Amino acid sequence: MPKLHCILTTILVATAGLAQQRAAQPPPIGIPHVDLGSGPFVFDTAEQHKIRVVVLARGLQHPWSLAFLPDGNMLVTERPGRLRLIRDGVLDAKPLAGIPKVHAVRNAGLFDIALHPNFAQNHWVYFSYSKPGENNQAATTLARGRLETGGLTDVRDLFSGEWTTVLGGSRIAFARDGTLFMTTGAATGNLAQDPNSDYGKVLHLRDDGTAPSDNPFVGRAGYKPEVYTLGHRDQLGLAIQPDTGAVYSNENGPNGGDEINRILPGRNYGWPLISFGRNYDGPAISDSPAREGFEPPLVVWLPSIALSGMTFYTGDRFPAWKGNVFVGGMRRGEIPGTGRLERVVFNAKMEELRRESLLTDLKQRIRDVRQGPDGLLYVLTEEEDGALLRIEPAP
């Protein structure tokens, strides 16, 4: 009995100690995760007013990007390295073949997808991904394949950045002249300011992955010819303005300082030398967010909303939103569970007039937003059980 008493006493003391430790720990930061309901959901908005959000597909694991096929079907990339087909509004259970192995570590993996401008003739699908290498290194890579029944064939890499351990996402977009813009990230270190590195840049490539001869740094010693702009952190949104052909990217700041930038050849956008943001432990990145010789952003978020996909709305289904920019947001002010879709209104000179947060009640991380051929907006949620949503006018 004395021995049993000692054991019980030890258990009680240990249990009390654990309870004290738990009581001393602060509660977790963030709003508890909310599963997406079945919908549809109806919301009021500032200018378009009533909209309806329909859940089109579920069961997507960390979806990253969306492309519309001419037959009305859709391609969706999943960050772990799968390409999915949504056929007649239903997600095919089996992923499409042909995607190479990806470096699926934290936020790295399979990224953006885009159809070649002459897709109807050549069936080329372009995608960006993190290519795995040795010693935990990876290279942000542009690849293409021919879409056929069941998947991609004749898949090959067209361009790869140098091997690195710096992780960052990548978006791609075709310009009106058939060339391609590609973003790369460099959240840590000084690669964004290194003109002989492909990271922390907007790159400009031909459709075969080579650098156009009129790129701003072609022939300049110490500069990679594919570099179009430099000084970027992690760019997870890229869009070509349909009316003008101008190129815009959005960029994640650290703690605050998310940006939308107009991408102009040869310009330096400042990271990590200047920023509106702060380090995650509080101190400011720079004494001033502006400095001569660096391109200022068009829009800044303080606090940040963890920007992602971006699109210009040009359709007729939402007349009050025509010309607006939509960007995905994954959390506001470093608080998990606060994802949203953000709408920004500009004047004719691309000067910001106002902005609105949408879909906040869903509490979903928004990874991508696209305008469909039908003039409606389509949204991907960045979740383990992600979904494709369609935004339409409410009846």
N, C-alpha and C positions, 0 to 999 in steps of 0.2 A: 504493500500500500504506500509506504513512503516514496518508493521509486515512481509509482504511478502519479502520486501527488506532485513530484518534481517535474514530471513530463507535462502534466496539465498546466502547471504554473509557467513553464517555459513557453508553451503554446499560447497561453493568455497574454504573456508579456510581449511575445513576438507579434501577436495580432494587434495588441494595443499600439505597438510601435508603428506598424504599417498604417493603422488608422490615423495616427498623428501625422505621419509623412504625407498621406493623401490629403489630410485637412490643410496642411501647410502649403500644398501646391496650388498655384492659381488655376482657376477654371480654364479650359481650352478656349482659344480665340476662334471666333467664327460663329456663324449661324448654322444650326444642325442641318445636315443634308435633307433636301426634300425631293422625294421621287416625283418625276413628272407624271401628272395625271393623264387620263385618257383623252381629255379635251372633247370638243373644241373649247377654246377660251376666248372670251370677248373682253376687249379692253378699250378704254377711251384714250384718245391721244390729243395733243395740243392743237394740231392743225387739220389732220385728216379725220380726226374723231374716231368713230367706232371701227375697230378692226377685229377680225377673227383669226385665231391661230389654230391651225389644224395639225395634228400629229400624223405625218405620212408614213414614217417607218421608224422602227425601234430595233434594238439589238446591235447597234453599231458600237464597236469598241474604240473609244477615243477617235472619232472621225475628225478629219483634218481639212478636207477640201472636197469640192463638188463641181462637176462639169456636166453640162446638158448635151445629150446626143441629138442629132437631127431627127431621129425617130421618136423623140419624146421621152426616151429612157434617160437614166442618169448614172454617172460614175461617181463613186465616193471612195476616197482614200481613208484607211485607218492607220493611225500612227504605228502600231506594232508591225505593219508591213503587209497589209492586205488591200486588194482592190475589189470593191463590191459593186454590184449592178442592181439598180432599182428598176425593175421591169414592170411597166403598166401599174406603177405605184406600189409595187410589192418588192421587198428586199429578197433577192435570191439567197437561198441558204448557203450555197457554195461560193466561196470567193473566186474571182477570175484568176487564171494562171498568168505567169510571166513576170511578176514583180520579183526582182532580185532580193537577196538577203539584206536586211537593213540593220543599222546600229541602233537598236531600240533601247536606249538608255535614258531614263528620266524623260525630258521633253524632245529627245531626238528620235528619228525613225523615218517613216514615209510621210512626205509633206504634201506639196501642192500638185495639182493636175490641170492640164489645159489641152484643148484640141488645137491641132495645127490649123491655120487659116484655110488651108485647102484640104481639110479633113474629108470632105465628100469624095475627093479623088484619091488621096493617098492613105486615109484611115490612120494617120499618125497621131498617137497620144503621147504627150510630153509629161514628165513628172520629175519632181526633185525629191531627193532622199539623202539620208546620212549613210554613207557607204562604210562598212566596217573594215578596219585595218588591224595591224598588230599593235600590241601593248596599249590596248584600250584607246587607240587613235581612230579617227574617222575623217571622212572627206565629204563635204557637201557637194552633191553630184546632180547633174542634169542628165536625164536619160529619155529615150523614146522607144516606143514599140508600135507595131501595127495591130489595131484592134480587129480581132476576128471572133467568131463564135467560140466561147469558152475562155477567152483571155487575150493576152498580148503575145505576138510572135515577133521574131527578128528584133529582140530587145537589145539595145546597146547603150553604153554610156557615151554621151557627147562631150561632156565637160566635167572635170572634177577640180575642186580647190586642193590646196596642199593638205597633207595629213596634219591633224591637230587634235588636241584633247579639249579644245574650246567647243562647247555645244551651242547651237543656235538653230532656229528654224529657217525656212526658205519659202518664198513665194515666187511664182513665175507668171508673166503676162506677155502676150504678143502685142507688139505695137502695130500701127496701121500699115507700116511698110513691110511687115512680115518678119522683122527681127524680134528678138526676145529680150526682156528684162528679167533679171533674177536677183533676189535679195539674199544676203548671207548675214549671219550674226557674229558679234564679238562682244559679249556682255562683260567679259573679264579681260585683263591685260590691255596691251596697247596695239593689238593687231588692227583695230579700226583705223588707226592713223598711219599704218605701215603701207605705203603704196605698192610694196612688193608682196603683199598678202592679199588673198581673195576674200578675207573675212572682215565683217563690219563694213560691207560695201553694197552698192547696187552695181551689178555687172550687166554689160550689154553684149549680146551674142547674136550671131546669125543662127538660122535654124539648124545648121550642122554643128553648132557648138564653138565655132571659131569667132574671133573678134573682128568686128567691122573695121575697115581701114580708117574711118572717120571718127573713131572713138577718141576722147580728149587726150589720152596719154599714150597713144600709139607712137612708137619710136622714141619715147623719152626714157632715158637711162634710169633704172631703179624702179620703174613702174610697170605693173602688169598691163598688157594691152586691153584686157577685157574690163578693167576697172572704169566705171562711168562716174561714180561718186564715192566718197569715202567719209569716215567719221560717223558711222551708224552703230547703234547698240544691238538690238535684236528686233528685226523688222518682220512682223507677222501679218502684214497686210500690204497689198500692192494692187493698184488699179490704174487703168488707162482711161482718162476722161473721154467719153465717146465723141463729144461735140468738137473737141479741140485736138485730141491725140496727146495731150499733156500727161506726164507720168507722175503719179503720187504714191508715196509709201507711208505707212504708219510704223511707229517705232516705240517699243517699250522702254520707258525710263526705269531707273531702279525703284526707289521709293518716291513716287511722284515723277513728273516730267515726261509722261507719255506725249507723243507728238504725231501730227500729220505734217509731212514735208512735200513740197513740190520738188521733184528731182530734176535738177538742171546740170548739164554736162560739166564735169570738172570741179564741181563744188565740194566743199568740205563742210559737214554738218556737225562737227564739233566733238563727238564722243571719243574718248572719255575726258577731254580737256575742259569742256563746258557742258552744263546740263541744268535744267530747272529742278532736277531731282536731288534726293539725298541718299546717302548710304543707308542700308537697312538698320544700322545702329544709331542713326540720327544725324551725323554731321553732313553738311552740304557738300555736294560733289565739287563745286567751284564757287569762288567768291562772287562771280557774276554769271548769269545764264547766257550772256551775250558778249561777243568779242569781235573786233574787226577781223575780217578774213574768213568768218564762219557764217554759213547760211542759217538764218533764223527759221523756226518752224512757223507754219500757218496756224496751227491749233496746238494748245498745250492743255493737259489734264493735271490738275492739282486738287485733290490727290489723284493718283493713277487709277485706271480701270482695267489694266492688263489687256491692252489692245490686241486684237487678232484680225480676222478677215475684213475686207473693205470692198465696197462697191458704190458706184454712182448710180442713182436711180434716174432713169430716163423714160420710164413707161407711162401709160395712160390710165392704169387702174387706180393709181393714187395721185390724182392731179395736184393735190396740195403738197406733195413730196417731190415733185419734179425738180431735178437738179440737186437734190440733197445727197449728202454722203452718209452712208451707213457703215458703222464699224462694230465688230463684236467686242465684248468686254467680258473678262473672266472673273474679276473681283474688283471691288472698289475700296481704295484706301487700305489695302493689305488685309481685308476682312474676308475670309472664305465664306462662300454661300451668297455672294452678292453680285453674281453675273448679270449681264444686261446686254441689250442692243442699244447702241447710241446713234442718234440722228443729229447731223450738223447741217445748219443752213448757211449758205454763202451768198454773197451778192455777185454781180457779174464780174467783179475784179477778184473773186476768190478771197474775199475778206469775210471773216466769220460774223454772222449776225446773231445766232442763237443755237442752242442745242437742247435735246430732249432725250431722257432715258426711257427705254421701252422694255417690256417683258420682265421687269424687275420682280413681279409677283411670282414668276415661275421659279426663281432662284436657281437658274441653270447657267453654267458657264457656256458662253457663246464662242465657238471657234471660227465659224465662217458664215458669211452672208453673201448671197448672190441674187441678182435679178434674173428671173427665168424668162424664156422666150414668150411666155404668156403675160408678161408685165407684172407678175407677182414676185414677192420676195421669199427666198428660201434660206433657212437658217439651220446650221448644224450645232448641236450641243456637245460640248467637250466633257463627256462623262464616260465612266466605265461601261454604262449602258446608255450610250448616246442615241440621239434621235434626230430625224430630219423633220423640220417644221415648215409649214407654208403659211405665210401671212397674206390674208386676202381682205377685201372690204367686207364688213359685216352686212348681212342682208338688211 
